[in-house]
């Protein structure tokens, strides 16, 4: 999560869009400013590859210049491919039954915001702003970042899932923690426990 957030901050600081040139510039910056070992660089590559596959359905393994650069600074490093969520996996979550509504909300918030379970658990109704084409969520407290940060959910599956959730939570329950328990087809006045999180 930290590596993915650092990359987002880099994009914002440099005011550049996410593409192969941006990734190459970021890894050059990491090499020159942090002097990371090749194994650490590949670890960061794996984290960002996971993010890219989930958000953009694009594998960084197809960025030949980036891969060649990482190989050029590697010495006897064996790249290990990790299992990651694919776009098809996201679709399978999206089409889960209504009984998994809150778990689906947790999934899409976590993926879009790159959040820890404790950060998801801390989201309140006041932290969520719903507009027609996007939902903005603000995280007030993070384990590694003392400053609040926000992210936008605009991808179709995540947006429709959260809008459906918000629409169906009774108004008298829309206070305190954002995640409410959904049981036997209805919401009850109980927070969704952190031990129910699916990741």
C-alpha positions as CSV (number, residue, x, y, z in Angstrom):
1,X,0.0,0.0,0.0
2,X,2.8,2.4,0.9
3,X,4.5,1.9,-2.4
4,X,1.3,2.5,-4.4
5,X,0.6,5.7,-2.4
6,X,4.1,7.0,-3.0
7,X,3.7,6.5,-6.7
8,X,0.4,8.4,-6.7
9,X,2.1,11.2,-4.8
10,X,4.9,11.2,-7.4
11,X,2.4,11.5,-10.3
12,X,0.7,14.5,-8.5
13,X,4.0,16.2,-7.7
14,X,5.3,15.9,-11.2
15,X,1.9,16.6,-12.7
16,X,2.1,13.7,-15.2
17,X,-0.3,11.0,-16.3
18,X,0.0,7.3,-15.6
19,X,1.8,5.7,-18.6
20,X,5.0,3.8,-19.3
21,X,7.0,7.1,-19.4
22,X,5.7,8.0,-15.9
23,X,6.6,4.6,-14.5
24,X,10.1,4.7,-16.1
25,X,10.6,8.2,-14.6
26,X,9.5,7.1,-11.2
27,X,11.8,4.1,-11.1
28,X,14.7,6.3,-12.3
29,X,13.9,8.7,-9.5
30,X,13.8,5.8,-7.0
31,X,17.2,4.6,-8.2
32,X,18.9,8.0,-8.1
33,X,17.3,9.3,-4.8
34,X,16.9,6.1,-2.7
35,X,19.6,3.8,-4.0
36,X,17.3,0.8,-3.6
37,X,18.6,-2.7,-4.2
38,X,17.3,-4.4,-7.3
39,X,15.3,-6.8,-5.1
40,X,13.5,-3.8,-3.6
41,X,12.9,-2.3,-7.0
42,X,11.3,-5.5,-8.2
43,X,9.2,-5.6,-5.1
44,X,7.9,-2.1,-5.8
45,X,7.3,-3.1,-9.4
46,X,5.2,-6.0,-8.2
47,X,3.1,-3.7,-6.0
48,X,2.5,-1.2,-8.8
49,X,1.8,-4.0,-11.3
50,X,-1.0,-5.2,-9.0
51,X,-2.4,-1.7,-8.8
52,X,-2.2,-1.3,-12.6
53,X,-3.9,-4.6,-13.3
54,X,-6.8,-3.8,-10.9
55,X,-7.4,-0.1,-11.9
56,X,-6.4,-0.1,-15.6
57,X,-6.4,-3.8,-16.6
58,X,-2.9,-3.2,-17.8
59,X,0.1,-5.3,-16.9
60,X,3.4,-3.5,-16.4
61,X,5.2,-6.6,-17.8
62,X,4.1,-5.2,-21.2
63,X,6.1,-2.0,-20.6
64,X,9.3,-3.2,-22.3
65,X,11.5,-0.2,-21.6
66,X,10.6,-0.3,-17.9
67,X,11.3,-4.1,-17.6
68,X,14.6,-3.7,-19.5
69,X,15.6,-0.9,-17.2
70,X,14.9,-3.0,-14.1
71,X,16.8,-6.0,-15.6
72,X,19.7,-3.7,-16.4
73,X,20.1,-2.9,-12.7
74,X,19.5,-6.4,-11.4
75,X,22.3,-8.8,-10.5
76,X,21.3,-12.4,-10.1
77,X,17.8,-11.4,-9.2
78,X,15.0,-13.9,-10.0
79,X,11.7,-12.1,-10.5
80,X,8.8,-14.0,-8.9
81,X,5.3,-13.6,-10.2
82,X,2.7,-13.2,-7.6
83,X,-1.0,-14.0,-7.8
84,X,-3.0,-10.8,-8.2
85,X,-6.6,-9.9,-8.8
86,X,-7.5,-9.6,-12.5
87,X,-10.3,-7.6,-14.1
88,X,-12.3,-10.9,-14.3
89,X,-11.8,-11.4,-10.6
90,X,-13.3,-7.9,-10.0
91,X,-16.3,-8.9,-12.1
92,X,-16.8,-12.0,-10.1
93,X,-16.9,-9.9,-6.9
94,X,-19.3,-7.4,-8.6
95,X,-21.8,-10.2,-9.4
96,X,-21.9,-11.7,-5.9
97,X,-25.3,-11.9,-4.4
98,X,-27.0,-9.2,-2.3
99,X,-26.0,-11.0,0.9
100,X,-22.4,-10.0,0.2
101,X,-23.3,-6.3,-0.4
102,X,-21.1,-4.9,2.5
103,X,-18.2,-7.2,1.6
104,X,-18.4,-5.8,-2.0
105,X,-18.3,-2.3,-0.7
106,X,-15.2,-3.1,1.4
107,X,-13.6,-4.7,-1.6
108,X,-14.0,-1.8,-4.0
109,X,-13.2,0.9,-1.3
110,X,-10.0,-1.1,-0.4
111,X,-8.9,-1.5,-4.0
112,X,-9.6,2.0,-5.1
113,X,-8.1,3.7,-2.0
114,X,-5.3,1.2,-1.4
115,X,-6.4,1.0,2.2
116,X,-5.6,-1.1,5.2
117,X,-8.5,-2.8,7.0
118,X,-8.2,-0.4,9.9
119,X,-8.5,2.6,7.6
120,X,-11.6,1.1,6.0
121,X,-13.1,0.5,9.4
122,X,-12.5,4.1,10.4
123,X,-14.5,5.6,7.5
124,X,-17.6,7.5,8.7
125,X,-20.6,8.9,6.8
126,X,-19.1,12.4,7.1
127,X,-16.1,11.1,5.2
128,X,-18.1,10.1,2.2
129,X,-19.4,12.6,-0.5
130,X,-21.6,11.1,-3.2
131,X,-21.9,12.9,-6.5
132,X,-23.5,11.8,-9.8
133,X,-20.4,10.5,-11.5
134,X,-18.1,9.8,-8.5
135,X,-17.8,9.2,-4.8
136,X,-15.1,11.0,-2.8
137,X,-13.9,9.3,0.4
138,X,-11.5,11.0,2.9
139,X,-9.3,9.1,5.2
140,X,-8.7,11.1,8.4
141,X,-6.1,8.9,9.9
142,X,-3.5,6.5,8.5
143,X,-0.8,4.3,10.0
144,X,2.0,5.8,7.9
145,X,0.6,9.2,6.8
146,X,-0.3,11.8,9.5
147,X,-2.1,14.0,6.9
148,X,-5.7,13.2,5.8
149,X,-6.0,12.1,2.2
150,X,-8.8,11.6,-0.2
151,X,-9.5,9.3,-3.2
152,X,-12.2,9.1,-5.9
153,X,-14.3,6.1,-6.8
154,X,-15.5,6.6,-10.4
155,X,-15.0,3.2,-12.0
156,X,-18.3,1.7,-13.0
157,X,-18.5,-1.4,-10.8
158,X,-17.2,0.2,-7.7
159,X,-19.4,3.3,-8.2
160,X,-22.6,1.4,-8.8
161,X,-22.0,-0.9,-5.8
162,X,-21.4,2.0,-3.4
163,X,-24.3,4.0,-4.7
164,X,-26.6,1.0,-4.3
165,X,-25.3,0.6,-0.7
166,X,-25.8,4.3,0.2
167,X,-29.3,4.3,-1.3
168,X,-30.4,1.3,0.7
169,X,-29.0,2.1,4.1
170,X,-31.9,3.7,6.1
171,X,-31.5,7.4,6.8
172,X,-31.6,6.9,10.6
173,X,-28.5,4.6,10.3
174,X,-26.5,7.1,8.2
175,X,-24.3,8.2,11.1
176,X,-21.1,7.1,12.8
177,X,-19.2,4.4,10.9
178,X,-19.9,4.0,7.2
179,X,-20.1,0.2,7.2
180,X,-23.3,-1.2,8.6
181,X,-24.2,-4.8,9.1
182,X,-26.5,-6.3,6.4
183,X,-28.4,-9.4,7.6
184,X,-31.3,-11.4,6.3
185,X,-32.0,-8.8,3.6
186,X,-31.9,-5.7,5.7
187,X,-29.6,-3.3,7.5
188,X,-29.4,-3.3,11.3
189,X,-28.1,-0.7,13.7
190,X,-24.7,-2.4,14.1
191,X,-21.3,-1.6,12.7
192,X,-19.8,-4.1,10.3
193,X,-17.0,-5.8,12.3
194,X,-13.4,-5.5,11.1
195,X,-13.0,-9.3,11.5
196,X,-15.4,-9.7,8.6
197,X,-13.1,-8.0,6.1
198,X,-12.2,-10.1,3.1
199,X,-8.7,-8.8,2.6
